[in-house]
Amino acid sequence: MKNLVLVFTSVLLFTVSSFSQINKGNWELSLSGDMGFTSSSTESTYGAYHEEYDGTSEGYFLVALRVGYFVVDGLEIEPEFIETAVEKETPCFDLGSNVLYNFKIANSSISPFVLAGYGVGNSIPFSNALFYNATGSLDIGHWNLGAGVKFFINKNIGIRVEYRHQQYSYDQNEYNVSTSYKVYYNKLLVGISFCL
């Protein structure tokens, strides 16, 4: 671990500063840790029987990998891949794509951004599990809205901090029981970006 910190610090100290990362044709590889809380609600109907449940708030942690490409100065298309493994559970996958607009501040290494996106996965937060593998296919949709800021340390490396609001939706029909799941996330993501 000490060697990793030493290598990372050396890269930061010996890289020449130039802040043109959000220009057309550039790539950005980003890795973020995700820490936050989730709450859920379910609604079931069986004939005349109707039940609603509002769950308690649960904390969680996961990692997301993104590869962004700047199609024009400031405008970035960013596919995203998330895999979550919970002990004794089937792995959960989430594939999404976000559109970001990065604002350039003159003579600054800070770049605020806004984002919107959509994705699909095979999982939703459920009960006490962080993620629940609900289906064998990528059929659970979700949308993202968010904002954040990138703090460029040098030409190639930046710290990324962002807030996201997400909604996952899934309908299930089993044994004549119809259940609709809607799960809302409010996330704070902190990570690192490598500009190529």
N, C-alpha and C positions, 0 to 999 in steps of 0.2 A: 504494500500500500504506500509506503514511504517513497519507493521508487516511482510509482505512478504520479504522486504529487510533485516530485522533483522534475520529472519529464514535463508535466503540464505547466509548471511554473517557468521552466526554461523556454518552452515554446512561447508563452506569453511575453516574456522579457525580451526575446531576441527576434521578434517578428516586426517588420517595418510597418508603421501605421499608415493607412490610406483607407478612407471610408467611402468606397464606391460600391458597396455590397448590394444595393437594391436597384442596380441598373439592368437594363434589358440584356438578356443572354446569360446572366449569372445563375448559378445553382446554389442552393442552401440545404445542407443536411442538418437536421435538428433532432435532438434526443431530449425528452422532457420527463421529469418525474411528476406524477399527478397525485395530489393529496387533497382530500376534501370530504364532503358529506353527501349522502344521497337519501332521499325519501321516496316512498312509493305509495300508490293507491291501487286497489283492484275493485272491480265491480262485477258481480256474478248474477246471472238471471237463469232460473230454472222454473219454467211455467210461471206460476204466480209468486214464486219465491224470489226475492231480490235481496242481495247482500252487498254491502260496501265495506271496504277495509282501508284505513289510512295507517301506513306503517310508521315506525319510528325512524329517526335519522340515524344513519350508520356511517362511520368513517371508513376510508379506503386508501390504498396506494397502488399505483401501477406505473408502467413506463410506455411511452409512445415514440415511434420512429416516423419522421416525416422527411420527404425529399421535395423541395420547392424549386420551381423554375420561374424566372422573371420574364414574362412575355412582353412587357413594356416596362419602362422605368417605374418602379413602385408597385406594379401589379404582379402578383405571384399566384401561381397555381400550385397547390400543395397536397399531393396524395398523402394519406396517413395510414399506418398499420399499427394495430394494437393487439397483442396477444396476452391474455391473462391466464395464469395457471394457479388454480386453487387446490390445495392438498386434497387428494382423493376425489377430485372432480375431473370431468372431461375438459380439455383446454377450450377456451373461448376466444373467438376471433372477431375483430372489428376492422372493416375497411371503409375508408372515407376519403373525401376530397374537399378541401377548403379553398376558397378564393380570398386572398388577403390583399389589402391595399396598405402599403408601407409609406408613411409620410417622411419626407426628408427635411430635416431642420438644417439650415445653412450653418456651416462651421461647427457642426456638432456630431458626435459619435452616437447620438441617441436617435432611434427611429421608432416612433409610435405606429401602431397598426390596428386595423379592424379586420374582422373575418366573418365569413358566413360559409356554411357548408352542409353537406348531406352525406350519410354513410349507411352501410348495412352491416349486420353482424348476426351471430348465432346465439347471442346472449343478452340478458338484461340483468340489472341488479334485482335480487329477489330474496326475501326473508333475511336470514342472518348471513347468507353467503354474499361475498362481494360481487360476484358475477355468477349467474346461473345459466348453464348451457340449455336453452329452452328448445332448440331445434337442431336438426342435423344439417341445415343449410343456412345460407346467408339471407334470411328473410325478415329480420327485425330492423326496421328503419329508424334513423335518428337524424335530427338536425342540430347544427351548432350555430351559435352567435357569440361573438367575443371581441375583446380588445386587449391590447397589451403594448409592451415596449421592448425593443431590442437595444441592449447596451453593447456597442461594439468596442471590444478591448483593443483590437487591432484589425488589420485587413482581413484576416481569416477567421477570427473567433469572436463570438458575441454571446452575451448572457440574455436569455429570453424569459420574460415574465409575462404571463397572460391570465386573464379571467375568461372562463367560458360558461355559458348556460346551454345545456343540452336537454333534449327530450327524446326518450326512447319510447316507441309504441309497438305493441304486439297484441294481436287478437288470437284467442285460442278457443276452439270448439271441441270438447270431448264429452262423451256420454250425455249428449243433449244439454250440456252446460256451456254457456257462452261467457267467456271471461275476457275483459279488455284490460291490458296493462299499460300504464303510462308512468314512466319513471323520469324524474327531473333531477338533473345534476347541476350544481353550481361548483365549478372547479377553479382552483388556483394552480396553474402549472408553472414550474420553474425549471429551466433547462439550459442547454448549451447549443449554439448553432455554429456550424463550420461552413464558411462560404468558399465555394470552389470556383 
